[in-house]
């Protein structure tokens, strides 16, 4: 495991999972009220996000959304003295992200495509190749499917978290709310990788079929170019580009 990945895992373990849970249990065992303990334990992920902003020297939109949810949940909890409002902050940001994903389908660039190109780097050679693939409808359709799955999954997760907060104790709900997002993300990433490989195999089969058809037509015409053979060759080029 490289240093950068190890640092990311350590940040998650300390600021997103271990720190908040340890702080909450220590505060509760020392007589601090439920709402106050939840608000104070929420300082860990907030600090972790701020450190991330400083380290990357840029503000992440999703991080801002989560941070805003923590602040709003803390304020509502302190005003109402209702721990469920503090715990629901994660559900709100998760649900909003799911809605943003589904809403982005109305544009020509679904949200998961935007995330992918941001992760790859639009100014890199690979990023430019990735952008060029948008000319193929199969590529565009794949990211529509991926965005639908991610958006729907996050809406389901948000609903599940609200239900857990309403039915479970504050400590149990806090523990689940810290682990569930990573479990859902892991499943979605695994599915996306599998779906991407499936699409790649489809592209390879399509390119092979176009190449075979072009070869057969070329042999039949004894090297004479016809409109039909030209069209097939263009399709083969499209299949090769999709494969890349």
N, C-alpha and C positions, 0 to 999 in steps of 0.2 A: 504494500500500500504506500503510495507516494505521500510526501509531506503535506501537500495541499489537501488531499482527500482525508488524511488523518486529522488535519486541523478542522475540517468541516464536520467530521464525525464527533470530534471533541466538543465543538461548539454546540452541536445538537444535544449531546449527552448532558452538558453542563447547563446550558441556558434554556433549552426547550423541554427537556424531560426530567433529568435528575434534580437539577436545581430547584425548579418550582415545587416538585413533589416533596423533596426534603424540607424545603422552607415551610411549606404548608403544615406538614406533620409536626415539625419542631415548634412552630408558632402555636398550633392548636394544643400541643401537649403542655405548653407553658401558659395556657389560659387565655390566649388571644382569641377574639371572636371569629366566627366563620368568615364573615364578609371581609374583615380586616386581613385575615390570613390569606384569603384568596387574592385580594388586591396586592398585598405585599409580595406574594409568590409570583404575581404577574409581572413584577419588575424584572425578573430574570430574562424572559423572552424579549421584553422591550429593550433591555440593555444589549442583549445579543444582536438584535436587529440594528441597533445604532452602531455597534462595533462593525457589523457587516457593511453598513453604508460607508463608514469611514475607510474600512479596508479596501473596498472595491472602488471607492471614490466616485460613486454614483448612487442615485436613489432608485431603488427597485419598486415598481408600481405595486406588485403583490405584497411586498414587505410593508409599504406604506398603508395598504388596506388592512393588513393584519395588525399593525401598530395602532391604527385608528380604532380598530375594534377593541383592542385592549384598553385604550384610554376611555372610550365610551362606556364599555362594560364596567370599568372601575368607578366612573362617575355615577352611573345609574345604580350600582350596588351600594355605594356609600350614601347616596341620597335616599334610596328606598329601604336600605338595610336588608335587601333580598339577595341571598347568595346565588340564586338561580340566574339573576340578571348578569352577574359577573361571569358565570360559567357559560352563558349563552353567547358571549362575545365571539368565541371561535366559530360557532354555528353561523353567526351573521356574516362573517367575512368569507367563510366557505361557501355559503349560499350565494353571496354576491358574485364570487368568482365563477360559480357554475352558471349563473345567469349571464355574466359577461361572455363566457365561452359560447353559450347558445345564441346570444345576441349578435356575436361577431359573424355568425353564419349569414347574416344579411349583407355583409361586406364581401369583397373579393378576396380577402385575406383572413381566413379563420384564425382564431386566437392561437391554436396550437401550432399553426404555421409560423405565426409571429414569434412565438417562443422558440421554435426550432431555429429560425434564422438568426435570432438574437444569440442563441447558445453557440451556433456555429461561427457567427461573425460575418456580417454582410460584406465586409471589405476584404475577406480572405478569399483565396482561390477556390476553396471548397464552397464557401458561401456564395460566390458568384455562379458556380456550377449549379448549386441548389436552387438559386433564383431562376436560372434558365429553364429548369425542369417544369416551371409553372405553365409553360406553353402547352404541356400535355394534359389532356383532360383526366387521364387516369391518376396522375399525380395530384391534381387539384381535388379530385373526388376522394382520394385517400385521406387527405387532411380534413375534409369535411366529416368523414366518418370518425376520425380520431377525435376531432373537436366535439362531436356529438357525444361520444362515449365519455370523454373527460367531463364535459359539462353536466351530463346526466348523473354521473357517478358522484360528483361533488354536491349536487342537489340532494341526492339520496343520503350522502354522508351528513349533510347539514340537518336533514330531517331526523336521522338516527340520533345525532348528538342532542338535539332538542328533546327527544323522547327520553334519552338516558338521563339528562339533567332533571327532567320532571319526575322520573321514577326512582332514581338512585340517590344515595347519600352524596353530600358535597365532596367528600374525599374520594369516593368511588368514581363519581362523574369526572372529577379533575384528573384522576389517573387514566381513565379511558380517553378523555379528550386530548391527553398528551401523547398517547400511543396510537390511537385510531388514524390520525392523518397520515402517519408514516406507513401504516399497514395498507391504507387505501392507495397511497402514492406508489408503494412497491408493486401492488397488484396491477395498477394502471400502467406503470412503466414496463412490467413484464409483458402485459398484453400488447402494448404498443410496439415493443421490440419484435414479438412474434408476428404481429400483423404486418409490420414493415418487411420482415423476411418473406412472408407469404406474398406480398405485393412484388417483391423483387423476383421471386420465382416465377410469378405470373408474367412479369416483364421479360424474363429470360426466355420463357416458352413462346411468348408472342414474337420476340425478335427472331428466334430460331425458325418459327413457322413462316414469317415473312421472308427470311433469307432463303429458305428452301423453295418457296413459291417463286421468288425472283430468279433463282438458279434454274428452275424447271422451265420457266417462261423464256429465259435467255437462251437456253439450249434449244428450245423449240423454234425460236425465231432465228437461230444461227447468228446471233450477234446483232440482229436488226432491232433497233429500239422502237418500241410502240408506246402509245399513251398508256396502255395497261401496264406494261412492264415498268415504265417510269413511275406510275403511281405506286406500284408494289415496292419499288426501291425506296421511295420516300417513306412509306410505312415502315420499312425495315429500319431506316435511319431513325425514325421516331421511336421504334422499339428499343434500339440500341441506346438512344439518349435516355429513355426512361429507366433502362437498366442501370446506367451510370448514375 
